[in-house]
Amino acid sequence: MARTCVFCGATPLTKEHTLPRWLKSALPPGGSRALHVRETESTRVQHVASALDATVKIVCAPCNNGWMNRLENEVRPFLPDLINGRAVELTPEDQRALASWSLKTMFMFSGQNKHPRLEMLPLKDCAAFYRDREPSRFMIARIGAMEPWENDEGSAMVEFVCPQYSGPDPTANPTYVSTLRIGWLLIQLVRAGSLNDDQVLAPFDPHPMFHPLWPVGATLTWPPLRPLPAAQMAAIACPPTLPIQVA
């Protein structure tokens, strides 16, 4: 467990909700359960908990109440519509805000992990995020829409899955795929282990069920033409090979 803020290194720490309480009105009835899965190639840990009551104590009050709160305010106008599957036009500014908010939220979900064999947080990425307030050049992200589970009000409406993949130096340069689903909204972020100074990550290959989210592009209309079936969550979140190409 962190003893100093994972972003700025300050103390004391304060509790931060993994999801903001204001999202309660946006989640469908019965959709307050969250499934959290954290795994490596040899270890898998998962638990089901309340999506809105869960907290982590890994950040300081200035970060929590300052720039992290501003990220919440930037997505608040359109995030409930995304969660409920309503059409939204996302400008480049909206895409940047959503990608940054999603990464922050993924870090908070990762901070819930207490398994000793799994790295809690890639602190190198936290430091870069604190400095830049946006995903790094080692990351790409995409956004899709996922159909809710049918006839099962007990199914988790919030899912976080983050498998890690081995690399030449997984501690210094972690490689992972992080997938977050809240209601209809699905966001997937891929972090490449390392890049040379003259290299950049190529975008995801075109996909009828996804739009690119990071790096930002032109204004896009969400949802994509085809939603993702809920049964495909595991296959999407834990691909056998990483969808990474270097340009």
C-alpha positions in Angstrom: 0.0 0.0 0.0 1.2 3.5 -0.9 2.6 5.6 2.0 3.0 8.7 -0.1 0.9 10.1 -2.9 1.4 8.0 -6.0 1.3 11.2 -8.1 3.3 13.9 -6.3 4.9 12.0 -3.4 3.3 14.2 -0.7 1.7 13.2 2.6 -0.7 12.7 4.4 -2.9 10.5 2.2 -6.7 10.9 1.9 -9.4 8.5 0.6 -10.5 8.8 -3.0 -13.5 7.1 -4.5 -12.6 4.9 -7.4 -15.7 6.3 -9.1 -17.3 9.7 -8.2 -20.4 9.7 -6.1 -22.2 11.9 -8.6 -22.3 9.0 -11.0 -24.9 7.2 -8.9 -27.7 8.9 -10.8 -26.2 7.8 -14.1 -25.9 4.1 -13.3 -28.9 2.0 -14.2 -30.9 0.4 -11.3 -29.0 -2.5 -9.9 -25.9 -1.3 -11.6 -23.9 -0.4 -8.5 -21.7 -3.6 -8.5 -18.2 -3.5 -9.8 -16.0 -6.4 -11.0 -12.3 -5.8 -10.6 -9.8 -8.2 -12.2 -6.1 -7.8 -12.0 -3.7 -10.4 -13.5 -0.3 -11.2 -14.9 0.6 -14.2 -17.0 0.8 -16.4 -13.9 -1.6 -14.8 -11.4 -5.3 -13.7 -11.5 -7.1 -12.0 -8.7 -10.7 -10.7 -8.9 -13.4 -9.4 -6.6 -16.8 -7.9 -6.7 -17.6 -4.8 -4.7 -19.7 -1.7 -4.7 -18.9 0.5 -7.6 -19.6 3.8 -5.8 -18.6 3.1 -2.2 -15.1 1.7 -2.9 -12.2 4.0 -1.9 -8.4 3.9 -2.1 -5.9 5.7 0.1 -3.1 6.4 -2.3 -3.4 10.2 -3.1 -3.0 13.4 -1.1 -5.7 16.0 -0.5 -4.2 18.6 -2.8 -4.2 16.2 -5.7 -7.6 14.7 -4.8 -9.3 18.1 -4.4 -7.3 19.9 -7.1 -6.4 18.7 -10.5 -8.1 15.3 -10.1 -11.4 17.0 -9.2 -11.0 19.2 -12.3 -10.8 16.1 -14.4 -14.1 15.0 -13.0 -15.7 18.4 -13.8 -14.4 18.2 -17.4 -16.3 14.9 -18.2 -19.3 15.5 -16.0 -21.4 17.2 -18.9 -21.2 14.1 -21.1 -20.1 11.1 -19.1 -23.7 10.2 -17.9 -24.9 10.1 -21.6 -22.0 7.7 -22.5 -22.8 5.4 -19.6 -26.4 5.2 -20.6 -25.8 4.7 -24.3 -27.1 8.0 -25.5 -25.5 9.5 -28.7 -22.7 12.0 -27.9 -20.4 14.1 -30.1 -16.9 14.1 -28.6 -14.8 17.1 -29.7 -11.0 16.8 -29.5 -11.2 18.6 -26.1 -13.8 16.1 -24.9 -11.6 13.2 -26.1 -8.6 14.6 -24.2 -10.7 15.1 -21.1 -12.2 11.6 -21.3 -8.9 9.9 -22.0 -7.3 11.6 -19.0 -10.2 10.9 -16.7 -10.2 7.3 -17.8 -6.5 6.9 -17.0 -7.0 8.5 -13.6 -9.9 6.2 -12.9 -7.9 3.1 -14.0 -5.1 4.1 -11.6 -7.6 4.3 -8.8 -9.0 0.9 -9.6 -5.4 -0.5 -9.8 -4.8 1.0 -6.3 -7.5 -1.3 -4.9 -5.2 -4.3 -5.5 -3.6 -5.7 -2.3 -2.2 -8.9 -3.6 1.5 -9.1 -2.7 2.5 -10.8 -6.0 1.1 -8.1 -8.2 2.5 -4.6 -8.7 -0.1 -2.2 -7.3 0.6 0.8 -9.6 3.2 1.6 -12.3 4.5 4.6 -10.4 6.5 5.7 -13.4 3.2 6.2 -15.3 1.6 8.0 -12.3 4.5 10.5 -12.2 4.2 11.1 -16.0 0.4 11.6 -15.6 0.9 14.0 -12.7 3.3 16.0 -14.8 1.4 16.1 -18.1 -2.2 15.6 -16.9 -2.9 13.3 -19.9 -1.9 9.9 -21.2 1.8 9.5 -22.3 3.2 8.8 -25.7 3.6 5.2 -24.6 -0.2 4.9 -24.6 -3.0 4.6 -27.1 -6.7 4.3 -26.2 -10.0 3.5 -28.0 -13.7 3.9 -27.1 -16.6 1.5 -27.8 -20.1 0.7 -26.6 -20.9 -2.6 -24.8 -24.3 -4.0 -24.5 -25.4 -4.7 -20.9 -25.9 -8.3 -19.8 -29.5 -9.4 -20.6 -32.0 -10.5 -17.9 -29.4 -10.3 -15.1 -29.8 -7.3 -12.8 -27.1 -8.7 -10.6 -24.4 -8.4 -13.3 -21.7 -5.9 -12.7 -22.3 -2.7 -14.6 -18.7 -1.6 -13.9 -15.8 -3.8 -14.9 -12.1 -3.1 -14.7 -9.6 -5.6 -16.2 -5.9 -5.0 -16.4 -3.6 -7.9 -17.5 0.1 -7.3 -17.5 2.4 -8.7 -20.1 6.1 -9.5 -19.7 8.7 -7.3 -21.4 12.4 -6.8 -21.3 12.1 -4.8 -18.1 8.5 -5.0 -16.8 9.3 -3.1 -13.6 10.9 0.0 -15.3 8.8 -0.2 -18.4 5.5 -1.9 -17.7 3.4 -3.3 -20.5 -0.4 -3.6 -19.9 -3.8 -3.4 -21.4 -6.4 -1.6 -19.2 -10.1 -2.0 -19.9 -12.8 0.0 -18.1 -16.5 -0.5 -18.7 -19.2 1.6 -17.0 -22.7 0.8 -18.3 -22.5 1.1 -22.1 -19.2 2.9 -22.1 -16.1 0.9 -22.8 -12.6 2.4 -22.9 -9.4 0.4 -23.5 -5.9 1.7 -23.0 -2.7 0.0 -24.1 0.6 0.9 -22.6 3.8 -0.1 -24.6 6.8 -1.1 -22.6 9.3 1.1 -24.2 9.9 3.4 -27.3 12.9 5.0 -28.8 12.9 8.8 -28.8 12.0 8.9 -32.5 9.2 6.3 -32.2 5.5 6.7 -31.6 2.8 4.2 -31.2 0.6 3.6 -34.2 -3.1 3.9 -33.7 -5.3 0.9 -33.3 -6.3 -0.9 -36.5 -9.7 0.3 -37.7 -12.6 -1.6 -36.0 -16.3 -1.2 -36.6 -17.0 -1.4 -32.9 -14.4 1.1 -31.7 -13.4 4.7 -32.3 -9.8 6.0 -31.6 -9.7 8.1 -28.4 -6.0 8.7 -27.7 -4.2 10.4 -29.3 -7.1 12.7 -30.0 -8.5 13.1 -33.4 -11.4 14.9 -35.2 -14.8 15.2 -33.5 -16.4 11.8 -33.4 -19.9 10.6 -32.9 -20.4 7.9 -30.2 -21.6 5.1 -30.1 -20.0 3.3 -33.0 -22.3 1.7 -35.6 -22.1 -1.7 -33.8 -22.1 -2.3 -30.0 -19.9 -5.0 -28.5 -21.7 -8.0 -27.0 -21.2 -8.2 -23.2 -20.0 -11.8 -23.6 -16.9 -10.5 -25.5 -15.6 -8.6 -22.5 -13.0 -11.2 -21.5 -11.7 -11.7 -25.1 -11.4 -7.9 -25.6 -9.8 -7.2 -22.2 -7.3 -10.0 -22.2 -6.0 -10.4 -25.8 -3.5 -13.2 -26.4 -1.2 -10.7 -28.1 -0.8 -6.9 -27.6 -2.3 -4.7 -30.3 0.8 -2.6 -30.5 2.6 -1.3 -33.6 5.4 1.2 -33.7 5.4 3.9 -36.3 
